[in-house]
Amino acid sequence: MSKRDEMIAKYAADLKEKLGVDADMDLLTKVTIGCGPSIYNKDSSTVSGGSESELETVKNNFLIKKLGLSDGPALMEGIKKVLEDYGTSNRNKYRAVVYYLLTKHFGKEEVYS
């Protein structure tokens, strides 16, 4: 099993354990690949829910640039909802899982088709 496949399996387990969600493995794989090498770096592989600048980066670089959403208050509300669902006390919020959940939340799965 490749390192990326191990990461994808870890993300799927995280979704199941923390949210009770059976991951769409095809979408999770595509989202993880889209994250690029950031998934292998300890700092960039997670999203800090307490950092406003980090949330702005997720909004601008992922929701607006990648998913093609228009800027507005709904974007930050969606990010905060996903992070709350993931667990505010959970310190390890994996970037690929957050992006997967945001893709599902905003119904933009077709971006990865």
N, C-alpha and C positions, 0 to 999 in steps of 0.2 A: 504494500500500500504506500502510495506517495505521501509526502508531507502534506500536500494540499488536500488529498483525500482524508487524511487523519484529521485535519482542521475541519473539514466539512462534516465529518462524523461527530466531532466534538460539538459543533454548532447545532446539529440536529438533536443531539442529546440534551443540550442546553435548552432548546425550544421545548422539548418534551418535559424535562424536569421542572423548569421554572414557569412555563406558561401552559403546560398540558396540550401543546400543539404538535400534531404530526406534520412535520415539514414537507412541503412540496420539494422533493430532493432535486428535481431539475432546476427549479427556480433558485433554490438555495445554492446550488453549484454555480449557476450563472452569476448570481450576486457576488459570491465569494471570488470568482475569477475576476469580476469587475473591480473588486477592491485592490487587485494587484498585489505587489509585494508588502503592502502595509499590514497584511494579516500575520506576517512573520516577525514584525517588530513589536516588542513588548508594549511600548508607549502608543504607537499608532493602531494597534490591533483592537484597542478598546475605545469606547466613547465615554468621556467624563460628563455625566449628566449635570454636575454642579458648576461647570464652566460655561458661562454665557458665550465666550468667544468660540468654544468648541461647538456649541449648538448652532451658532451663526455659520460656522464652517460647514456643518452637516447640511444646514438649510441651503446655503449658496452653492456648494460644490456637488451635493447629491440631489436634493429635491429640485432645485432650479436648473442646474446644468445637465445632470444625468437624466432625471425623470421628466424634465421639461415643464415643470409646474410654474405657475405665475406666483410672484411674491405676494404675500398677504399674511394676515394674522393666522389664517388656518394652517399655515405651514408650521409655525412654532407650536401651535396648539397640538398638531399631529405628532410632532417630535416629543413633546412633553407627555402626551397620552401613551405613546409607545414606550417611553422610558419608565413611566409609572407602571404600565402593565408588566414590563420586564422586571420590575422590582427596584424601588428607590433605595433599599438597603443592600441590594446586590452590587458589589463593587466592580465585578467583571462583566461589563456590558460589552460584549463582542461587537465590533463594528459591523461585521458581515451579518450578524443576527439583527442588529438595529436596522441596517439597510434593508434586509429581507422584510422585517416587520413594517417598515415605512412603505416599501413597495406594495405590500398587501393592503395596508391602511388606506393608501391613496388610489388603490385599484390600477396600478400602472405596470402590471405584470407583462403587458405587451411590449414594453421597452426591451425586455430580455428575450423576446421570441426570435 
